[in-house]
Amino acid sequence: MLETLSVLVLLGTGLVAGVLFAVAVSVMPALIAMTPDRYVDTHKLLGKRYDRFMPFIVTGSVVVDVVFAVRADETGPRALFIAAALAMTGVAIVSQTRNVPINNRVKKTQPEDLGPDWQDPRTQWRDWHLVRTCFAIAGCTLTAAAVVLS
């Protein structure tokens, strides 16, 4: 059972870190290069599936990291699992309090309604995305180290 949970938590943290990294280095630069109207349409398409799954993967990873922290016999792995859970919690907090509200604003925007007073959210969204990407990479790395040392 613990081996299965180890694989699942590594898969979960790895998926989150990998997806967020790919968005940071590939998707976001493409979105920033688009005209505002094209960006709004594309942004709406990108979030349709991702938004449904990632919160569960992030939360599941936090829960499993906490379970391993409680069960750890040694201080080193316990501290690493706790740090990993905190890092993945950081992903969730930044996502829900920063990126998701921006996503919701963009989803309500109609490309034809963009005017000179439109406040382009791309730079702000990217900056918060980079914060959560760093949290995710840290969470994955800390989880991997904890699993190896357990």
LUMGU-24053 format. One record per residue (C-alpha): residue number from 1; x, y, z. Coordinates in Angstrom, 2 decimals. Layout:
N
<site><nr>NUM</nr><east>X</east><north>Y</north><up>Z</up></site>
...
END
This chain:
150
<site><nr>1</nr><east>0.00</east><north>0.00</north><up>0.00</up></site>
<site><nr>2</nr><east>2.77</east><north>2.47</north><up>0.91</up></site>
<site><nr>3</nr><east>4.56</east><north>1.72</north><up>-2.35</up></site>
<site><nr>4</nr><east>1.38</east><north>2.51</north><up>-4.28</up></site>
<site><nr>5</nr><east>0.93</east><north>5.76</north><up>-2.37</up></site>
<site><nr>6</nr><east>4.57</east><north>6.64</north><up>-3.05</up></site>
<site><nr>7</nr><east>4.01</east><north>6.22</north><up>-6.77</up></site>
<site><nr>8</nr><east>0.77</east><north>8.22</north><up>-6.64</up></site>
<site><nr>9</nr><east>2.27</east><north>11.15</north><up>-4.74</up></site>
<site><nr>10</nr><east>5.28</east><north>11.25</north><up>-7.06</up></site>
<site><nr>11</nr><east>2.96</east><north>11.09</north><up>-10.05</up></site>
<site><nr>12</nr><east>0.73</east><north>13.82</north><up>-8.63</up></site>
<site><nr>13</nr><east>3.48</east><north>16.26</north><up>-7.71</up></site>
<site><nr>14</nr><east>5.32</east><north>15.48</north><up>-10.94</up></site>
<site><nr>15</nr><east>2.23</east><north>16.09</north><up>-13.06</up></site>
<site><nr>16</nr><east>1.55</east><north>19.41</north><up>-11.38</up></site>
<site><nr>17</nr><east>5.16</east><north>20.57</north><up>-11.66</up></site>
<site><nr>18</nr><east>5.43</east><north>19.40</north><up>-15.26</up></site>
<site><nr>19</nr><east>2.18</east><north>20.95</north><up>-16.45</up></site>
<site><nr>20</nr><east>2.89</east><north>24.26</north><up>-14.72</up></site>
<site><nr>21</nr><east>6.45</east><north>24.29</north><up>-16.10</up></site>
<site><nr>22</nr><east>5.19</east><north>23.61</north><up>-19.64</up></site>
<site><nr>23</nr><east>2.67</east><north>26.44</north><up>-19.34</up></site>
<site><nr>24</nr><east>5.41</east><north>28.79</north><up>-18.08</up></site>
<site><nr>25</nr><east>7.95</east><north>28.06</north><up>-20.82</up></site>
<site><nr>26</nr><east>5.67</east><north>27.40</north><up>-23.79</up></site>
<site><nr>27</nr><east>2.02</east><north>28.36</north><up>-23.42</up></site>
<site><nr>28</nr><east>2.39</east><north>31.68</north><up>-21.61</up></site>
<site><nr>29</nr><east>4.94</east><north>33.19</north><up>-24.04</up></site>
<site><nr>30</nr><east>2.57</east><north>32.28</north><up>-26.88</up></site>
<site><nr>31</nr><east>-0.38</east><north>33.90</north><up>-25.09</up></site>
<site><nr>32</nr><east>1.62</east><north>37.05</north><up>-24.42</up></site>
<site><nr>33</nr><east>2.54</east><north>37.29</north><up>-28.12</up></site>
<site><nr>34</nr><east>-1.12</east><north>37.19</north><up>-29.23</up></site>
<site><nr>35</nr><east>-3.37</east><north>40.13</north><up>-29.92</up></site>
<site><nr>36</nr><east>-5.74</east><north>40.79</north><up>-26.99</up></site>
<site><nr>37</nr><east>-8.83</east><north>39.44</north><up>-28.76</up></site>
<site><nr>38</nr><east>-7.08</east><north>36.25</north><up>-29.81</up></site>
<site><nr>39</nr><east>-5.65</east><north>35.88</north><up>-26.30</up></site>
<site><nr>40</nr><east>-9.12</east><north>36.06</north><up>-24.71</up></site>
<site><nr>41</nr><east>-10.51</east><north>33.39</north><up>-27.05</up></site>
<site><nr>42</nr><east>-7.48</east><north>31.12</north><up>-26.57</up></site>
<site><nr>43</nr><east>-7.43</east><north>31.56</north><up>-22.78</up></site>
<site><nr>44</nr><east>-11.05</east><north>30.43</north><up>-22.61</up></site>
<site><nr>45</nr><east>-10.21</east><north>27.27</north><up>-24.55</up></site>
<site><nr>46</nr><east>-7.14</east><north>26.37</north><up>-22.48</up></site>
<site><nr>47</nr><east>-8.86</east><north>26.23</north><up>-19.10</up></site>
<site><nr>48</nr><east>-11.78</east><north>23.99</north><up>-20.01</up></site>
<site><nr>49</nr><east>-10.25</east><north>20.68</north><up>-18.95</up></site>
<site><nr>50</nr><east>-7.29</east><north>21.68</north><up>-16.83</up></site>
<site><nr>51</nr><east>-9.38</east><north>23.57</north><up>-14.27</up></site>
<site><nr>52</nr><east>-11.42</east><north>20.45</north><up>-13.50</up></site>
<site><nr>53</nr><east>-8.53</east><north>18.11</north><up>-12.67</up></site>
<site><nr>54</nr><east>-5.64</east><north>20.05</north><up>-11.21</up></site>
<site><nr>55</nr><east>-7.24</east><north>21.02</north><up>-7.87</up></site>
<site><nr>56</nr><east>-7.86</east><north>17.33</north><up>-7.13</up></site>
<site><nr>57</nr><east>-4.32</east><north>16.35</north><up>-8.08</up></site>
<site><nr>58</nr><east>-2.82</east><north>19.13</north><up>-5.96</up></site>
<site><nr>59</nr><east>-5.06</east><north>18.37</north><up>-2.96</up></site>
<site><nr>60</nr><east>-4.47</east><north>14.63</north><up>-3.28</up></site>
<site><nr>61</nr><east>-0.72</east><north>15.20</north><up>-3.29</up></site>
<site><nr>62</nr><east>-0.95</east><north>17.35</north><up>-0.16</up></site>
<site><nr>63</nr><east>-3.01</east><north>14.68</north><up>1.62</up></site>
<site><nr>64</nr><east>-0.61</east><north>11.86</north><up>0.74</up></site>
<site><nr>65</nr><east>2.42</east><north>13.96</north><up>1.75</up></site>
<site><nr>66</nr><east>0.75</east><north>14.62</north><up>5.12</up></site>
<site><nr>67</nr><east>-0.05</east><north>10.91</north><up>5.56</up></site>
<site><nr>68</nr><east>3.58</east><north>10.05</north><up>4.90</up></site>
<site><nr>69</nr><east>4.76</east><north>12.78</north><up>7.29</up></site>
<site><nr>70</nr><east>2.59</east><north>11.34</north><up>10.07</up></site>
<site><nr>71</nr><east>3.78</east><north>7.80</north><up>9.38</up></site>
<site><nr>72</nr><east>7.48</east><north>8.64</north><up>8.97</up></site>
<site><nr>73</nr><east>9.78</east><north>7.02</north><up>11.52</up></site>
<site><nr>74</nr><east>12.66</east><north>9.39</north><up>10.96</up></site>
<site><nr>75</nr><east>12.89</east><north>13.17</north><up>11.31</up></site>
<site><nr>76</nr><east>14.51</east><north>13.77</north><up>7.91</up></site>
<site><nr>77</nr><east>11.79</east><north>12.22</north><up>5.73</up></site>
<site><nr>78</nr><east>9.09</east><north>13.63</north><up>8.03</up></site>
<site><nr>79</nr><east>10.44</east><north>17.17</north><up>7.58</up></site>
<site><nr>80</nr><east>10.70</east><north>16.69</north><up>3.82</up></site>
<site><nr>81</nr><east>7.12</east><north>15.40</north><up>3.54</up></site>
<site><nr>82</nr><east>5.88</east><north>18.33</north><up>5.63</up></site>
<site><nr>83</nr><east>7.82</east><north>20.80</north><up>3.48</up></site>
<site><nr>84</nr><east>6.45</east><north>19.13</north><up>0.33</up></site>
<site><nr>85</nr><east>2.89</east><north>19.39</north><up>1.64</up></site>
<site><nr>86</nr><east>3.44</east><north>23.07</north><up>2.43</up></site>
<site><nr>87</nr><east>4.87</east><north>23.71</north><up>-1.04</up></site>
<site><nr>88</nr><east>1.91</east><north>22.02</north><up>-2.72</up></site>
<site><nr>89</nr><east>-0.41</east><north>23.99</north><up>-0.44</up></site>
<site><nr>90</nr><east>1.35</east><north>27.07</north><up>-1.80</up></site>
<site><nr>91</nr><east>0.38</east><north>25.94</north><up>-5.32</up></site>
<site><nr>92</nr><east>-3.26</east><north>25.70</north><up>-4.23</up></site>
<site><nr>93</nr><east>-3.29</east><north>29.05</north><up>-2.44</up></site>
<site><nr>94</nr><east>-1.68</east><north>30.98</north><up>-5.30</up></site>
<site><nr>95</nr><east>-3.93</east><north>29.23</north><up>-7.81</up></site>
<site><nr>96</nr><east>-7.17</east><north>29.89</north><up>-5.96</up></site>
<site><nr>97</nr><east>-6.42</east><north>33.43</north><up>-4.77</up></site>
<site><nr>98</nr><east>-4.47</east><north>34.82</north><up>-7.75</up></site>
<site><nr>99</nr><east>-4.68</east><north>32.87</north><up>-11.02</up></site>
<site><nr>100</nr><east>-8.26</east><north>31.58</north><up>-10.81</up></site>
<site><nr>101</nr><east>-9.79</east><north>35.04</north><up>-10.20</up></site>
<site><nr>102</nr><east>-7.93</east><north>36.33</north><up>-13.27</up></site>
<site><nr>103</nr><east>-9.12</east><north>33.29</north><up>-15.25</up></site>
<site><nr>104</nr><east>-12.70</east><north>34.01</north><up>-14.21</up></site>
<site><nr>105</nr><east>-12.42</east><north>37.64</north><up>-15.33</up></site>
<site><nr>106</nr><east>-11.03</east><north>36.60</north><up>-18.72</up></site>
<site><nr>107</nr><east>-13.77</east><north>33.99</north><up>-19.16</up></site>
<site><nr>108</nr><east>-16.39</east><north>36.73</north><up>-18.74</up></site>
<site><nr>109</nr><east>-14.67</east><north>38.96</north><up>-21.30</up></site>
<site><nr>110</nr><east>-15.90</east><north>39.09</north><up>-24.87</up></site>
<site><nr>111</nr><east>-13.16</east><north>39.81</north><up>-27.43</up></site>
<site><nr>112</nr><east>-15.36</east><north>42.32</north><up>-29.24</up></site>
<site><nr>113</nr><east>-15.76</east><north>44.30</north><up>-26.00</up></site>
<site><nr>114</nr><east>-12.04</east><north>44.95</north><up>-25.55</up></site>
<site><nr>115</nr><east>-11.37</east><north>48.65</north><up>-25.61</up></site>
<site><nr>116</nr><east>-8.50</east><north>51.00</north><up>-24.87</up></site>
<site><nr>117</nr><east>-9.33</east><north>50.87</north><up>-21.14</up></site>
<site><nr>118</nr><east>-9.05</east><north>47.05</north><up>-20.98</up></site>
<site><nr>119</nr><east>-6.54</east><north>46.00</north><up>-18.35</up></site>
<site><nr>120</nr><east>-4.46</east><north>43.21</north><up>-19.87</up></site>
<site><nr>121</nr><east>-3.99</east><north>40.53</north><up>-17.16</up></site>
<site><nr>122</nr><east>-1.30</east><north>38.48</north><up>-18.92</up></site>
<site><nr>123</nr><east>1.76</east><north>39.84</north><up>-17.12</up></site>
<site><nr>124</nr><east>0.11</east><north>39.61</north><up>-13.70</up></site>
<site><nr>125</nr><east>-1.18</east><north>36.08</north><up>-14.45</up></site>
<site><nr>126</nr><east>2.28</east><north>35.01</north><up>-15.66</up></site>
<site><nr>127</nr><east>4.00</east><north>36.38</north><up>-12.56</up></site>
<site><nr>128</nr><east>1.66</east><north>34.51</north><up>-10.19</up></site>
<site><nr>129</nr><east>1.93</east><north>31.43</north><up>-12.37</up></site>
<site><nr>130</nr><east>5.72</east><north>31.47</north><up>-11.96</up></site>
<site><nr>131</nr><east>5.29</east><north>31.62</north><up>-8.17</up></site>
<site><nr>132</nr><east>3.06</east><north>28.55</north><up>-8.16</up></site>
<site><nr>133</nr><east>5.36</east><north>26.79</north><up>-10.62</up></site>
<site><nr>134</nr><east>8.27</east><north>27.27</north><up>-8.19</up></site>
<site><nr>135</nr><east>6.11</east><north>25.90</north><up>-5.37</up></site>
<site><nr>136</nr><east>5.20</east><north>22.88</north><up>-7.52</up></site>
<site><nr>137</nr><east>8.80</east><north>22.12</north><up>-8.51</up></site>
<site><nr>138</nr><east>9.81</east><north>22.41</north><up>-4.85</up></site>
<site><nr>139</nr><east>6.93</east><north>20.14</north><up>-3.82</up></site>
<site><nr>140</nr><east>7.89</east><north>17.50</north><up>-6.36</up></site>
<site><nr>141</nr><east>11.58</east><north>17.65</north><up>-5.46</up></site>
<site><nr>142</nr><east>10.91</east><north>17.49</north><up>-1.71</up></site>
<site><nr>143</nr><east>8.47</east><north>14.60</north><up>-2.15</up></site>
<site><nr>144</nr><east>10.99</east><north>12.67</north><up>-4.25</up></site>
<site><nr>145</nr><east>13.74</east><north>13.23</north><up>-1.69</up></site>
<site><nr>146</nr><east>11.44</east><north>12.15</north><up>1.14</up></site>
<site><nr>147</nr><east>10.37</east><north>8.98</north><up>-0.69</up></site>
<site><nr>148</nr><east>14.00</east><north>8.07</north><up>-1.40</up></site>
<site><nr>149</nr><east>14.99</east><north>8.59</north><up>2.25</up></site>
<site><nr>150</nr><east>11.99</east><north>6.69</north><up>3.65</up></site>
END
